């Protein structure tokens, strides 16, 4: 089912539409943030994206230090 190219395109375009819709809702929704930058347009989308990138980069960096050699058990 998921190997069908049409289904994959439908899922990807649906996610694009969902993200665009959530960004558009941000225009009409008044936020009450604790700090001024929390009220910026798209702040939480950018914050979430940067946080996700940071988690990935830290995990890749950390993996270099905890990964064992291939011949560890030999």
Secondary structure, DSSP 8 states (H G I E B T S, - for coil): -TTSHHHHHHHHHHHHHHHHHHHHHHHH-----SSGGGGSTTHHHHHHHHHHHHHHHHHHHHHHHH---TTTT-
